């Protein structure tokens, strides 16, 4: 399968802890399962071209993203994850991401406009995905900041070409998640939907095709590839989290089962 990983963090580029570690381990584990993996994340101020091996992509040097009341210009850089297991694309937009820290300055506060920042990132990532000529089977969104992704794909007409792509929401429960409010406008939704209000991550969970939670319910490890342990299970029936029924109660290996090479043809 082709898997597109969207994340706000990834070691060694930018990480606040467990989420960045998980984002770094996922490409390695998935590649060892036989899948193709690419990733997209914001380019923060701390990510340096020379230090992190970023390269320009000529056709994305001034790419226009449709968001809100008008187009926003971004640039796209390219690099590789640790050990080269995945190509990583970095969305560069000075007003949104050229700031101290990831979610807030070193003082420990968070930026008030984070819901809009990461809503913009998701729209930019989806629009870039449509231009890569590499259609994923699954878009895997890591972290609560990206919990609006399923809502955008379900309710925005811009991404109808991605309607056949399954959306997976992965929430590491080792990281405390406070519910937060966002609007349809911050998520880049059009017309009347822009006035809607959503509580995340619950609203994103309700629209996801697949939900992965670390350490919830039946916490048997479902992937442990040479130390890249992801004790990821999907929401259990008694977890108290919302579910819309699709195929949300699936374990990691049921979704990303190892791809085995075909054996010799039967005589």
C-alpha positions in Angstrom: 0.0 0.0 0.0 0.9 3.6 -0.4 0.7 5.4 2.9 1.0 9.2 3.3 1.9 10.2 6.9 0.9 13.7 8.0 2.5 14.8 11.2 3.3 18.0 13.2 6.6 16.5 14.5 9.3 14.1 13.4 12.7 13.5 14.8 15.4 14.6 13.9 13.7 17.6 12.3 11.4 19.0 15.0 10.2 17.1 18.0 8.6 17.9 21.4 8.9 14.3 22.6 6.9 11.1 22.1 5.0 12.2 19.0 8.2 13.1 17.2 9.6 9.7 18.1 6.5 7.9 16.9 6.6 9.8 13.6 10.2 8.8 13.1 9.6 5.1 13.8 6.5 4.7 11.7 8.1 4.9 8.2 10.7 2.3 9.2 8.1 -0.1 10.6 5.8 0.3 7.6 8.6 0.0 5.1 9.7 -3.3 6.7 6.1 -4.4 6.2 6.5 -3.8 2.5 4.6 -0.5 2.2 5.6 2.7 0.4 5.6 5.7 2.8 5.9 9.4 2.3 5.4 12.1 4.9 4.4 15.8 5.0 5.1 18.1 7.9 5.4 21.9 8.4 8.8 23.5 8.1 9.4 25.3 11.3 12.0 27.9 12.1 14.2 25.3 13.7 14.4 23.2 10.6 17.6 24.2 8.7 18.2 23.4 5.1 21.9 22.5 5.5 21.6 20.7 8.8 18.6 18.6 7.8 19.5 18.1 4.2 16.5 19.9 2.7 16.3 20.5 -1.1 14.1 22.7 -3.2 11.4 21.3 -5.5 11.3 23.5 -8.5 7.7 23.1 -9.4 6.7 23.8 -5.8 8.9 26.8 -5.2 5.8 29.1 -5.2 2.8 26.9 -4.9 -0.7 28.3 -4.4 -2.9 26.8 -1.7 -6.6 27.5 -1.7 -7.6 28.4 1.9 -10.1 30.7 3.5 -10.9 33.8 1.6 -8.1 33.5 -0.9 -5.0 31.7 -2.1 -1.9 31.5 0.1 1.6 30.9 -1.4 3.8 28.2 0.1 7.0 26.5 -0.9 7.7 22.8 -0.6 11.1 21.4 0.4 12.1 17.7 0.4 14.3 15.6 2.7 14.4 12.1 4.1 13.4 10.6 7.4 16.0 8.9 9.7 17.8 6.1 7.9 16.1 7.2 4.7 12.9 5.2 5.1 10.6 7.8 3.7 10.7 11.0 1.6 9.5 13.9 3.8 8.0 17.0 2.3 8.1 20.2 4.3 5.5 22.9 3.8 7.1 26.3 4.2 4.8 29.3 4.9 6.5 32.1 6.8 3.5 33.6 8.6 2.3 30.2 9.9 5.4 28.3 10.8 8.4 30.6 10.9 8.1 31.0 14.7 9.9 29.8 17.8 8.9 26.2 18.8 6.3 23.9 17.3 3.1 24.6 19.3 4.3 27.7 21.2 7.4 29.6 22.3 9.9 28.3 24.8 8.0 30.0 27.7 5.6 27.0 27.5 2.5 28.8 26.3 0.7 27.7 23.1 0.0 29.9 20.2 -3.7 31.0 20.2 -4.0 30.4 16.5 -2.8 26.8 16.5 -6.2 25.4 15.3 -6.0 27.7 12.3 -2.3 27.0 11.7 -2.8 23.3 11.6 -6.0 23.6 9.7 -4.0 25.5 7.1 -1.3 22.8 7.1 -3.8 20.0 6.5 -5.3 21.9 3.5 -1.8 22.5 2.1 -0.9 18.9 2.6 -4.0 17.6 0.9 -3.5 19.9 -2.1 0.1 19.0 -2.4 -0.9 15.3 -2.3 -3.1 15.8 -5.3 -0.2 17.2 -7.2 2.4 14.6 -6.4 1.2 12.0 -8.9 1.4 9.5 -6.1 -2.1 8.7 -4.9 -2.0 7.1 -1.4 -4.3 4.3 -0.2 -4.3 5.6 3.3 -3.6 9.1 4.8 -2.3 8.5 8.3 -2.6 11.6 10.6 -0.5 11.5 13.7 -1.5 13.6 16.8 -4.5 15.5 18.1 -3.5 18.7 16.3 -4.4 17.0 13.0 -7.7 15.6 14.2 -9.5 17.9 11.9 -8.2 16.0 8.8 -11.2 13.5 8.5 -13.6 16.5 8.8 -11.9 18.3 5.9 -11.9 15.3 3.7 -15.5 14.5 4.4 -16.9 18.0 4.0 -14.7 19.9 1.5 -15.4 19.8 -2.2 -11.8 20.6 -3.0 -10.7 17.0 -2.1 -13.3 14.9 -4.0 -10.4 13.3 -5.8 -9.3 11.8 -2.4 -12.7 10.4 -1.7 -11.4 6.8 -2.2 -8.5 7.3 0.2 -9.0 6.0 3.7 -8.2 8.4 6.6 -6.5 7.1 9.7 -6.3 9.1 12.9 -3.5 8.1 15.3 -3.7 9.5 18.8 -0.8 8.4 21.1 -2.5 8.3 24.5 0.8 8.8 26.3 0.4 12.5 25.4 -2.3 14.4 27.3 -4.9 15.7 24.9 -7.2 18.6 26.0 -10.3 18.9 23.9 -10.2 22.1 21.8 -12.6 24.1 19.7 -12.2 24.9 16.0 -14.4 26.3 13.3 -15.1 25.3 9.7 -13.3 28.4 8.6 -10.1 27.4 10.4 -10.4 24.0 8.8 -10.7 25.7 5.4 -14.3 24.5 4.8 -16.3 26.3 2.2 -19.7 28.1 2.2 -22.1 27.5 5.0 -19.8 24.8 6.6 -17.3 27.6 7.4 -19.5 28.7 10.2 -19.7 25.3 11.8 -18.0 24.6 15.1 -16.2 21.4 16.0 -14.8 20.0 19.2 -11.6 18.1 18.5 -10.4 15.4 18.6 -13.9 13.9 19.1 -15.4 15.3 15.9 -12.4 14.0 13.9 -12.7 10.6 15.5 -16.3 10.4 14.4 -15.3 11.0 10.7 -12.2 8.8 10.6 -12.2 5.5 8.7 -9.6 4.1 11.1 -8.6 5.1 14.6 -5.4 4.0 16.3 -5.0 4.6 20.0 -1.8 3.7 22.0 -2.4 1.8 25.2 -6.2 1.9 25.3 -8.4 -1.1 26.0 -7.0 -4.4 24.8 -3.4 -3.2 24.8 -1.7 -6.2 23.2 1.2 -4.9 21.1 0.4 -5.3 17.4 3.6 -4.1 15.9 7.1 -4.4 17.3 9.7 -4.3 14.5 13.2 -4.2 15.8 12.5 -1.8 18.6 9.9 0.3 16.7 7.2 -0.7 19.2 3.8 0.7 18.5 1.4 -0.8 21.0 -1.4 0.6 18.9 -4.9 -0.7 19.2 -8.1 0.8 17.9 -10.9 2.0 20.1 -12.4 -0.8 22.1 -16.2 -1.1 22.5 -16.0 0.1 26.2 -13.6 3.0 25.7 -16.3 5.6 25.8 -15.0 7.3 22.7 -17.3 8.1 19.8 -17.5 5.7 16.9 -19.5 5.9 13.6 -19.1 2.2 12.8 -17.2 2.0 9.5 -14.0 0.0 10.2 -12.7 1.9 13.2 -12.2 -1.1 15.4 -9.2 -2.5 13.6 -5.8 -3.3 15.0 -2.6 -1.9 13.4 -1.6 -5.2 11.7 -5.0 -5.8 10.3 -4.7 -2.5 8.4 -1.0 -2.5 7.7 -0.5 -6.3 7.4 3.0 -7.3 6.1 3.2 -7.5 2.3 4.6 -10.9 1.4 6.2 -11.6 -1.9 4.2 -14.0 -4.1 5.6 -17.5 -4.2 6.1 -19.7 -7.2 3.1 -20.3 -9.3 1.2 -23.6 -8.6 2.0 -26.3 -11.2 
